Amino acid sequence: MKPCQNCQAVIDEYILDKQLEPLRELTVDDFNVCGNCATVVPDACVECGGAVYVPRDSNGTPDYCPACRSDLIERTGHDPGWHLDTASS
């Protein structure tokens, strides 16, 4: 069992898996944080309408879930980052 990189508590994989359930294709193995330190916001992804994971160093709620961000990188070859580009034309 790994310690949480944020608070050093032992990661309870069952609790974290339940918390991460709304995130497509992610499991507890994709995170080094415990359930208390992981922040998941339901229905926030602008692409799929699913949940997003808020990275520890983020100042706001991301617009893309990790799966949609990965899909966009594969499709376009460009990393959109966590937030939707709001630049006007």
Residue pairs with C-beta under 8 A, 6 or more apart in sequence:
1 10
1 11
1 13
2 10
2 11
2 32
3 9
3 10
3 11
4 10
4 11
4 32
4 33
4 34
4 36
4 37
5 32
5 33
6 33
6 34
6 37
6 56
7 34
7 36
7 37
9 34
9 36
10 34
11 28
11 31
11 32
11 33
11 34
11 35
12 34
12 35
13 28
15 34
15 35
16 28
16 31
16 33
16 34
16 35
16 38
17 27
17 28
18 35
19 35
19 38
19 40
20 26
20 27
20 28
20 30
20 31
20 38
20 40
20 53
22 40
22 42
22 50
22 51
23 40
23 50
23 51
23 52
23 53
23 65
23 66
23 67
24 48
24 50
24 65
24 67
25 67
26 53
26 66
26 67
30 66
31 38
31 53
33 56
37 56
38 53
39 53
39 54
40 51
40 52
40 53
40 54
41 51
41 52
41 54
41 61
42 50
42 51
43 49
43 50
43 51
44 50
44 51
44 52
44 61
44 62
44 63
44 65
45 51
45 52
45 63
45 64
45 65
45 68
46 63
46 64
46 84
47 64
47 65
47 68
47 71
47 72
48 65
48 67
48 68
50 65
50 67
50 68
51 65
52 61
52 62
52 63
52 64
52 65
52 66
53 62
53 65
53 66
54 61
54 62
55 62
55 82
58 82
60 83
62 69
62 82
62 83
63 82
63 83
63 84
64 72
64 80
64 82
64 83
64 84
69 79
69 80
69 81
69 82
72 78
72 79
72 80
73 79
73 80
